[in-house]
Amino acid sequence: MKLHPSTNSQYQTVTGYDASGVEINAVRFAYSLTLMPEHPPRAWDVARFEDLTAEHFAAIEAELPDVVILGTGERQRFAHPRLVAGLAARRIGVECMDNKAACRTYNILMGEGRKVTLALIIDPAAAR
């Protein structure tokens, strides 16, 4: 689904998504990534939801976002509290949702000027 016909190079905006990837400012990515409004997308070494570890969230914690939007793939799943304990200790919220909802929510929060991180799991096997 395309979200925006144009790009805004000042901020990292989700401009499209489908089961096999996501577009950020009209550039396609077919792998898991993290994204903040003022930082380019970064590859995130998570191929499947089941592969998540506390270390994956520690890298996000270092950025000190206000909230993390975790896109868990084609369906909503919830991260175990022990995985996000470091974020919770710093009062950083974590919202889990399917990738479609995560992309839309990220754009809304980014548009409000929030310091939000999108952590999106793109499972290459799920796109087949």
Stockholm file with secondary structure:
# STOCKHOLM 1.0

chainA/1-128         MKLHPSTNSQYQTVTGYDASGVEINAVRFAYSLTLMPEHPPRAWDVARFEDLTAEHFAAIEAELPDVVILGTGERQRFAHPRLVAGLAARRIGVECMDNKAACRTYNILMGEGRKVTLALIIDPAAAR
#=GR chainA/1-128 SS CBCCSSCCTTSCCEEEEETTEEEETTEEECSCEEEETTEEEEECCCSSGGGCCHHHHHHHHTTCCSEEEEECSSSCCCCCTTTTHHHHHTTCEEEEECHHHHHHHHHHHHHTTCCEEEEECCCTTTTC
#=GC SS_cons         CBCCSSCCTTSCCEEEEETTEEEETTEEECSCEEEETTEEEEECCCSSGGGCCHHHHHHHHTTCCSEEEEECSSSCCCCCTTTTHHHHHTTCEEEEECHHHHHHHHHHHHHTTCCEEEEECCCTTTTC
//
